Amino acid sequence: MSAQVVVTLDTGTLALHDAQLDYYGKRAAAACGAQVQPTDSGLPEGDFTVYVWDITDGQQRLTAQLKGHEGPVWKVAWAHPKFGSLLASCGYDMRVIIWKEVGTQWQKAFVEGSHSASVNDVAFCPWEHGCRLACASSDGTVSVLTYVAAEARWARTTFQAHACGAQSVSWMPAVPRDNHGPVMRLATGGCDNSVCIWKCEDEVWTQEMPALLPAHTDWVRQVAWRPDGTSTVASGSWDKTVVIWKQEMDGQPWRQMAKIAAPGKVEGVAWSVTGSILVVSSDEGETVLYREAHDGRFEEIGKCGEAGYTEVPKPGAGIGSPAAGAFDAP
């Protein structure tokens, strides 16, 4: 597989916590925080800004600097363009801000300050479910903000997800069902080392049972639902592993399909648009790309770092070993 670096984003002396492309891949938003090297005062300083760049044709043109947070900004998320230019950000200041582009200017469309601790992750749902934003917080809860167009307001629901704090949230892609609309499901990861699956019925969120069995020994920093129409979730942890979970049919138990050893504490996992490639980033400053082999193993196919992309020769055996009896009847 050949790849190349398309554009490099420069945030100066500020730490870059997250970056996301919009639906068309023409703009990039970045969540920034404290300076990489704090001043002599002993306190980290920074303008806690969300940057937006136009990266069309490989350029890097800064188009907006969104200021509203009072602490490091952890994550950003774009909404589907069906709802206009909407961008969400969350941070250490316990706030979630939804930004809206009006003309050439960005405005605060909504500020959510109900969480009692850092908000660590935000994710917009598939457009089929409307305009909804899920937020994971260190206070242990996940909140879902829903835009009610008829009343021109944002409604909020919340549920207790992880007793020690929620770190990550990921929506299941919308999958049509016979005579029914797509079901709303969320995967979450937390500081209790667990991964949970949630389902929404009549605007009430409940955890799916049976619960996923313990597989991590440290915080689950990121979960990512595979966008291929299957019930498959990847979870990355500070225990330096990534676990691939799969549910064969609705109502059946989730099973561990593979476990991948990472070079360091896992900070991020993401799937490609088609779900064919899994990307894993760690605190070692390295991003590794994996592809599922025909036998269920995950093979390393490339690495990406400051020097660019390096293709890895196809190994004789996969890195992630499939779980024994993974497809046995429950």
C-alpha positions in Angstrom: 0.0 0.0 0.0 1.5 3.3 -1.0 0.8 6.5 0.9 2.2 10.0 1.3 2.0 13.0 3.6 -0.5 15.4 2.1 -0.2 18.3 4.5 1.6 19.2 7.8 -0.2 21.4 10.3 1.8 23.9 12.4 0.4 24.9 15.8 3.5 26.8 16.9 4.5 26.2 20.5 1.1 24.8 21.5 0.5 21.1 22.2 -1.8 19.5 19.7 -4.3 17.1 21.4 -6.6 16.2 18.5 -7.2 16.9 14.8 -10.1 16.0 12.6 -11.0 16.4 8.9 -14.4 17.6 7.9 -16.8 15.4 5.8 -15.1 16.4 2.5 -11.6 16.3 3.8 -11.0 20.0 2.8 -10.8 21.5 6.3 -9.0 20.4 9.4 -9.8 21.4 13.0 -7.3 21.0 15.8 -7.7 21.1 19.6 -4.8 22.8 21.3 -3.7 23.4 24.9 -0.8 24.4 27.0 2.6 25.2 25.5 4.9 22.3 24.9 7.5 24.0 27.1 5.8 25.8 30.1 7.1 29.2 31.2 9.3 29.7 34.3 6.2 30.4 36.4 5.7 26.7 36.8 2.2 26.9 35.3 1.4 25.8 31.8 0.2 28.7 29.6 -1.8 28.6 26.4 -4.6 30.3 24.6 -6.7 27.1 24.5 -7.8 27.6 21.0 -9.5 25.5 18.3 -7.8 26.1 15.0 -9.4 25.6 11.6 -7.4 25.3 8.4 -8.3 25.1 4.8 -6.1 22.2 3.4 -7.5 22.1 -0.1 -4.8 21.1 -2.7 -2.3 20.5 0.1 -2.2 24.1 1.3 -2.3 25.2 5.0 -4.3 28.3 5.3 -5.5 29.2 8.8 -9.2 30.4 8.4 -10.3 30.6 12.1 -9.1 30.6 15.7 -12.0 29.7 18.0 -11.5 31.0 21.5 -14.0 30.0 24.3 -12.4 27.4 26.5 -10.6 28.2 29.7 -8.4 25.1 29.7 -6.7 22.7 27.3 -9.0 21.5 24.5 -9.0 17.7 24.3 -11.1 16.8 21.3 -12.9 18.3 18.3 -15.7 16.8 16.1 -17.4 17.8 12.8 -21.1 17.3 12.2 -22.4 16.0 8.9 -22.7 18.9 6.4 -26.5 18.2 6.2 -26.7 20.3 9.4 -24.4 23.1 8.1 -20.9 23.9 9.3 -21.0 22.7 12.9 -17.9 21.9 15.0 -17.9 20.7 18.6 -15.0 21.0 21.1 -14.5 19.8 24.6 -11.9 20.4 27.3 -10.5 20.4 30.8 -12.7 23.3 31.7 -15.7 20.9 31.8 -17.3 22.6 28.8 -18.6 21.4 25.5 -18.9 24.2 22.9 -20.8 23.7 19.6 -19.5 26.2 17.0 -21.5 27.3 13.9 -20.1 28.9 10.8 -22.3 31.8 9.6 -21.0 33.3 6.4 -17.2 33.6 7.1 -17.5 33.9 10.8 -17.8 31.2 13.5 -20.2 31.7 16.4 -21.0 29.8 19.6 -24.2 28.0 18.8 -24.4 26.3 22.2 -22.3 26.0 25.4 -22.8 23.0 27.6 -21.4 23.3 31.2 -23.3 20.7 33.2 -20.5 18.3 33.6 -18.6 18.4 36.9 -15.2 17.3 35.6 -13.1 17.4 32.4 -15.0 16.4 29.2 -12.6 14.1 27.4 -14.3 13.2 24.1 -17.1 14.3 21.8 -18.6 12.6 18.7 -21.5 13.5 16.4 -23.9 10.7 15.5 -24.6 9.4 12.0 -26.9 11.9 10.2 -29.7 9.4 10.1 -30.3 9.9 13.8 -30.5 13.7 13.5 -28.1 16.2 15.0 -26.8 14.6 18.2 -23.5 14.9 20.1 -22.2 12.4 22.6 -19.8 13.7 25.3 -17.7 11.5 27.7 -16.6 13.1 31.0 -14.3 12.3 33.9 -17.3 12.7 36.2 -18.3 9.2 35.0 -21.2 10.2 32.8 -21.9 10.4 29.1 -24.3 13.2 27.9 -26.1 13.3 24.6 -27.0 16.7 23.2 -29.8 16.7 20.7 -30.9 19.6 18.5 -34.7 20.0 18.5 -35.3 22.0 15.4 -39.0 22.7 16.1 -38.0 24.4 19.3 -34.6 25.8 18.2 -32.9 24.4 21.2 -30.5 21.7 22.4 -31.9 19.0 24.7 -29.7 17.0 27.1 -29.9 13.5 28.3 -27.2 11.8 30.5 -26.4 8.4 31.9 -23.8 7.0 34.3 -21.2 5.1 32.2 -18.0 4.5 34.1 -17.6 5.0 37.8 -14.0 6.2 37.6 -14.5 8.4 34.6 -15.5 8.1 30.9 -12.6 8.6 28.4 -14.1 7.9 25.0 -17.3 7.5 23.0 -18.1 6.2 19.5 -21.4 5.8 17.6 -22.4 2.7 15.8 -22.8 3.5 12.0 -26.5 3.6 11.0 -27.6 0.2 9.8 -31.1 -0.1 8.4 -33.4 -2.8 9.9 -36.4 -4.5 8.4 -39.4 -2.2 8.9 -37.5 -0.2 11.4 -35.1 2.7 11.4 -31.5 2.3 12.4 -30.9 1.7 16.1 -28.8 4.1 18.1 -25.9 2.5 19.9 -22.8 3.8 21.6 -19.5 2.3 22.6 -17.7 3.8 25.6 -14.3 3.3 27.3 -13.3 4.4 30.7 -10.9 4.7 33.6 -12.4 1.5 35.1 -10.5 -0.4 32.3 -13.8 -1.5 30.7 -15.6 -1.1 27.4 -19.4 -0.8 27.4 -22.1 -0.9 24.8 -25.3 1.2 25.1 -28.6 1.3 23.3 -31.2 4.1 23.1 -34.9 3.4 23.0 -37.4 6.3 23.4 -34.5 8.6 24.4 -33.5 6.4 27.3 -30.0 4.9 27.2 -29.4 1.5 28.8 -26.3 -0.8 28.9 -26.5 -3.9 26.7 -26.2 -7.2 28.5 -24.3 -9.3 28.9 -21.5 -6.9 29.5 -18.2 -7.2 27.7 -15.7 -9.3 29.6 -12.7 -7.7 31.1 -9.8 -7.5 28.6 -7.8 -4.4 29.6 -5.7 -3.8 32.7 -5.5 0.0 32.4 -7.6 3.0 31.2 -9.4 2.5 27.9 -8.4 5.7 26.2 -10.2 5.3 22.9 -13.0 3.2 21.3 -13.9 3.1 17.7 -16.9 1.4 16.0 -15.9 -0.2 12.6 -17.8 1.5 9.8 -18.5 -1.6 7.7 -22.0 -2.5 8.8 -20.9 -5.1 11.4 -21.0 -4.9 15.1 -17.2 -4.6 15.6 -15.4 -2.3 18.0 -11.8 -1.6 18.6 -10.6 -0.4 22.1 -7.2 1.0 22.8 -5.7 1.1 26.3 -2.8 2.4 28.4 -2.0 -1.3 29.0 -0.4 -1.1 25.5 -2.9 -3.3 23.8 -5.8 -2.9 21.3 -8.7 -5.3 21.5 -11.0 -6.1 18.6 -14.6 -7.0 19.8 -17.3 -8.5 17.7 -21.0 -9.4 18.1 -22.3 -11.8 15.5 -26.0 -11.1 16.0 -28.0 -8.6 18.1 -28.5 -10.0 21.6 -25.5 -12.4 21.5 -22.5 -11.8 23.7 -19.6 -9.7 22.5 -16.4 -11.7 21.9 -12.8 -10.7 21.8 -11.7 -11.5 18.2 -8.1 -10.3 18.4 -5.6 -8.5 20.6 -2.8 -6.3 19.2 0.3 -5.4 21.1 1.1 -1.7 20.7 4.6 0.0 21.1 3.4 2.2 23.9 0.3 3.4 25.8 -2.5 3.6 23.3 -3.9 7.1 22.9 -6.0 6.7 19.8 -7.6 4.2 17.5 -9.5 4.8 14.3 -10.8 2.9 11.3 -10.5 4.0 7.7 -13.8 5.1 5.9 -14.4 1.5 4.6 -13.3 -0.2 7.8 -10.5 -2.1 6.1 -7.6 -0.4 7.9 -7.2 0.2 11.7 -4.9 3.0 12.8 -3.3 3.0 16.3 -1.4 5.8 17.9 0.6 5.6 21.1 2.5 7.8 23.5 5.7 6.7 21.8 4.8 9.2 19.0 4.2 6.5 16.5 1.1 5.7 14.4 0.8 2.1 13.1 -1.6 0.9 10.4 -3.1 -2.6 10.5 -5.2 -4.7 8.1 -7.2 -7.7 8.9 -6.0 -10.9 7.3 -8.3 -13.7 6.0 -7.8 -15.6 9.2 -8.8 -12.8 11.5 -5.4 -11.7 12.5 -4.3 -8.1 12.2 -1.1 -7.5 10.2 1.0 -4.4 10.4 1.1 -2.7 7.0 2.7 0.7 7.7 3.9 3.3 10.1 3.5 7.1 10.1 5.6 9.6 12.0 7.2 13.0 11.6 9.5 11.6 8.9 6.4 10.5 6.8 4.9 7.2 5.9 6.9 3.9 5.9 5.4 0.8 4.3 6.0 -2.5 6.3 6.6 -5.6 4.3 3.9 -8.2 4.6 4.8 -10.5 7.5 4.4 -14.3 7.4 2.0 -14.2 10.3 -0.4 -11.7 11.8 0.3 -9.6 14.9 -3.2 -9.9 16.6 -4.1 -13.5 17.4 -7.8 -14.4 17.1 -9.4 -15.5 20.3 -10.0 -19.3 20.6 -13.5 -20.3 19.9 -14.4 -16.8 19.0 -17.2 -18.0 16.7 -18.6 -20.7 18.9 -22.3 -20.5 19.8 -22.9 -18.7 23.1 
